[in-house]
C-alpha cells in the first residue's frame, strides 16, 4: 500500500512538472534552453605590462573569459565597447597573482577593448583589441 501511494504521488508530481514545463509550447514559443547557444571560451593571461593574447576575435553571443593572473602583482580585466551606439562595460576586479577568475558576457557584434584597470597598467601596455563578428 505504501509503495502504491508513493508511486501515485511521484506520478502526480511528474505530471504537474510536465504540464508546467510545457506551458510555453501552448503560447507558440519553444521553452527557453540555457544550452541553445554555446559559450565561447577565451583564455587570457595577465602579466606585467602585457595581456596575452593582445588581439581576440569571437562570434557574437556568450563569451567566457578565463583570466589567469600570471604576473607578480594584482591585475584585473575590463572589457568595454568602442562603439558609441553599443554601450558596454564589464570587469573582473583586480585579483592577486597566481589566481584565475572568469567573466561571462553577452557580446554584440563590433569593436571592443580589454585592459587592466589598475591605475597606470593600461598605459604601460596591458590592453588588447576584441573583434566580435556577427
C-alpha positions as CSV (number, residue, x, y, z in Angstrom):
1,X,0.0,0.0,0.0
2,X,2.8,2.4,0.9
3,X,4.7,1.9,-2.4
4,X,1.5,2.3,-4.5
5,X,0.6,5.5,-2.7
6,X,4.2,6.7,-3.2
7,X,4.0,5.8,-6.9
8,X,0.9,7.9,-7.3
9,X,2.5,10.8,-5.5
10,X,5.5,10.7,-7.7
11,X,3.4,10.3,-10.9
12,X,1.3,13.3,-9.9
13,X,4.4,15.5,-9.3
14,X,6.0,14.4,-12.6
15,X,2.7,15.1,-14.5
16,X,2.5,18.6,-12.9
17,X,6.1,19.3,-13.8
18,X,5.5,18.2,-17.4
19,X,2.4,20.4,-17.7
20,X,4.1,23.4,-16.2
21,X,7.2,23.0,-18.3
22,X,5.1,22.7,-21.5
23,X,3.2,25.9,-20.9
24,X,5.4,27.8,-23.3
25,X,4.6,25.3,-26.0
26,X,0.9,26.5,-25.9
27,X,2.0,30.1,-26.4
28,X,3.6,29.2,-29.7
29,X,7.2,29.5,-28.4
30,X,9.7,26.9,-27.5
31,X,10.7,26.6,-23.9
32,X,13.9,28.6,-23.0
33,X,17.0,26.5,-23.1
34,X,20.3,27.5,-21.5
35,X,22.2,25.2,-23.9
36,X,20.7,26.8,-27.1
37,X,23.7,29.0,-27.6
38,X,27.2,27.6,-26.9
39,X,29.5,29.7,-24.7
40,X,32.8,30.5,-26.4
41,X,35.8,30.3,-24.0
42,X,38.8,32.7,-24.3
43,X,41.9,32.1,-22.3
44,X,43.7,35.4,-21.2
45,X,46.9,35.8,-19.3
46,X,47.8,39.0,-17.4
47,X,51.5,39.7,-16.9
48,X,53.3,42.9,-16.0
49,X,52.7,45.3,-18.9
50,X,51.0,42.8,-21.3
51,X,47.9,40.9,-21.9
52,X,48.1,37.6,-23.8
53,X,46.7,37.4,-26.4
54,X,46.7,41.1,-27.5
55,X,44.0,40.5,-30.2
56,X,41.0,38.3,-29.9
57,X,38.2,37.5,-32.4
58,X,35.0,35.8,-31.4
59,X,31.4,35.4,-32.7
60,X,28.6,37.5,-31.3
61,X,26.9,35.8,-28.3
62,X,28.0,34.4,-25.0
63,X,31.7,34.6,-24.2
64,X,33.5,33.4,-21.1
65,X,36.9,34.9,-20.4
66,X,39.1,32.7,-18.3
67,X,41.6,35.1,-16.9
68,X,44.8,34.0,-15.2
69,X,47.0,36.5,-13.3
70,X,50.4,35.2,-14.4
71,X,52.2,38.3,-13.1
72,X,53.7,39.2,-9.8
73,X,51.1,41.8,-8.6
74,X,47.4,42.3,-8.7
75,X,45.8,42.7,-12.1
76,X,42.2,42.9,-13.3
77,X,40.4,42.9,-16.7
78,X,37.8,45.3,-18.1
79,X,36.0,44.8,-21.4
80,X,34.4,47.8,-22.9
81,X,32.7,48.7,-26.2
82,X,34.5,51.1,-28.6
83,X,31.1,51.8,-30.3
84,X,29.0,54.8,-29.0
85,X,25.9,53.0,-30.2
86,X,26.6,49.9,-28.1
87,X,27.4,50.9,-24.5
88,X,29.0,48.0,-22.8
89,X,31.4,47.6,-19.9
90,X,32.1,44.6,-17.6
91,X,35.1,43.8,-15.4
92,X,36.9,41.4,-13.2
93,X,38.1,43.4,-10.2
94,X,41.9,43.3,-9.6
95,X,42.9,40.0,-8.0
96,X,46.2,38.5,-6.7
97,X,49.0,36.9,-8.7
98,X,48.7,33.2,-9.3
99,X,44.9,33.2,-9.3
100,X,42.3,32.7,-12.0
101,X,38.9,34.4,-12.5
102,X,36.1,34.1,-15.1
103,X,33.9,36.7,-16.7
104,X,30.9,35.6,-18.8
105,X,29.3,38.2,-21.0
106,X,26.9,38.5,-23.9
107,X,28.6,40.5,-26.7
108,X,27.0,42.2,-29.8
109,X,29.0,42.5,-33.0
110,X,31.6,45.3,-33.1
111,X,34.9,46.5,-31.7
112,X,35.8,46.3,-28.0
113,X,38.9,46.9,-26.0
114,X,40.1,44.9,-22.9
115,X,42.6,46.1,-20.4
116,X,43.9,46.0,-16.9
117,X,42.1,48.7,-15.0
118,X,44.7,49.1,-12.2
119,X,46.0,52.7,-12.3
120,X,48.7,53.1,-15.0
121,X,48.7,49.5,-16.2
122,X,46.8,50.2,-19.4
123,X,49.2,53.0,-20.3
124,X,52.1,50.6,-19.8
125,X,50.7,48.1,-22.4
126,X,48.2,46.0,-20.6
127,X,45.5,46.3,-23.3
128,X,44.1,44.4,-26.2
129,X,41.5,44.6,-29.0
130,X,38.5,42.4,-29.3
131,X,36.6,41.9,-32.5
132,X,33.1,40.4,-32.2
133,X,31.9,39.1,-35.5
134,X,28.2,38.6,-36.4
